[in-house]
Amino acid sequence: MKLTPERRLYGLGAVLLPALAICSRKFGSVGEPSFLLFLGVAGFAYLLAMREFFSTPKFPKRVIVVGVILAAMWHLFFLLQPPGTDDDIHRYVWDGRVQRLGYSPYNLIPSDLALAGLHTSETRMLNNPGVASPYPAGAQLFFRAVTAIHESVLALKVAFVLCDLAMVLVLLDVLRSSQQPAHWVLAYAWNPLLAIEVAGSGHIDIVGALLLLASVAALLRRWRALAAVAFGLAVAVKLLPMVLLPLYWKRVRLRDGALAAVVFGLLYVPFLNHGRIPFGSLGVYVQSFRFNGPGFAMLERVTTPQVAAGLAVLAGFLIAIWMRRRSAECSPEGFAWPMAASLLCAPVVYPWYLLWMLPFLRSASTVPILIWTVSIIPVYYVWHLRTVGGLWLVPGWIMLVEYGAVAMAGAMIGWHTAAEPQPKPFTAEDAKDAEVTKVVDVY
């Protein structure tokens, strides 16, 4: 008996649930072979589900409801697990805490012995304690707001999961406004990176991605001022989406852009240092931090790190300009590809950076990015290598698998597009024949 798409999707959800449940139980040993095995199973099941989404025009509403419930279940499994001992979320608690104590996280070095009294049991284990915070003002104020309610990694994880839930609701609104099938919300909710990096480790990227999607939702409704402000807030959480600026050209008014710039500037007012905007350890990040960035490594061989970082930003801008001319307004690929291009040339490419693109992966042209969200899974092996005394360095074979899969997917999409019959150019003779046909039809 041939299974219907609905039953196949239920079956894939039944695979994802136990696979991710086992991953959550092994979350304290991220990167170990057993963890990677079950995460790989989840990733493969996710890709099969995406095939169903592409091949089936519409799924019943009950399928979407069940799918969202399943996603909530495995998110809960990860939420109940403590994050890694040096996950970024411990830095978030520190940044929020010192703000509430009257200090600027851009001026304090957590490893400074004079600051030992400011630490708690959760902040003593933060990573890279020898540098100040690199996070923009929007992220800093979010840390302060959450830690004011409860100062703990759990409170921040709960806040991130609530943002994840809000993302589902906003995405459903975007799909309805753009007249796309509602089942694409599962393409977002079922991605294994979401459970690991939001409910598990807890990363601020989900807040910025939510604000960016809210900006898209506002654009669709022609709420241009709100769209501009939401975009400015997204950039204030992390700088990655700034490459999308060309997509807003002539889609928001000049005064809307000015309002967004004012809001962005006001966020930095509490952190001004003698009238100067602080950047924390952002310069150190560009100069010294390297992880899973082969594109940046090639650029760095011929130029300085600062110029290479500028070229990464430029790549995103150029793709955004190209997409602005070619794609429809608010098309998902128009938002996904500029950020992907910039990340492909970035000095650091952590798995959670791909969260920014998840809400926009619902067209054939974004399949290579979709593949990337799964092919990046082997990178977690580096976490295991570090625990056994290895270097914080992605092995070459892992990067070959990760980026080779993306390249192959891109080549297949390009070949398929080129193989499709192209429409014949409309010539002057065609216009003459059309006029003759029109006259004959009249008579």
Secondary structure as UniProt FT lines:
FT   HELIX           5..25
FT   HELIX           27..29
FT   TURN            30..31
FT   HELIX           33..55
FT   HELIX           61..79
FT   TURN            85..86
FT   HELIX           89..100
FT   TURN            101..102
FT   TURN            105..107
FT   TURN            110..111
FT   HELIX           113..118
FT   TURN            121..125
FT   TURN            129..130
FT   HELIX           137..149
FT   HELIX           153..177
FT   TURN            178..179
FT   TURN            182..183
FT   HELIX           184..189
FT   HELIX           192..194
FT   HELIX           195..200
FT   HELIX           205..220
FT   TURN            221..222
FT   HELIX           224..237
FT   HELIX           240..248
FT   TURN            249..251
FT   HELIX           254..267
FT   HELIX           269..271
FT   TURN            274..275
FT   TURN            280..281
FT   HELIX           282..288
FT   HELIX           294..300
FT   TURN            301..302
FT   HELIX           305..326
FT   TURN            329..330
FT   HELIX           332..344
FT   HELIX           351..360
FT   HELIX           364..366
FT   HELIX           367..375
FT   HELIX           377..380
FT   HELIX           381..387
FT   TURN            388..389
FT   HELIX           396..419
FT   HELIX           428..442
//
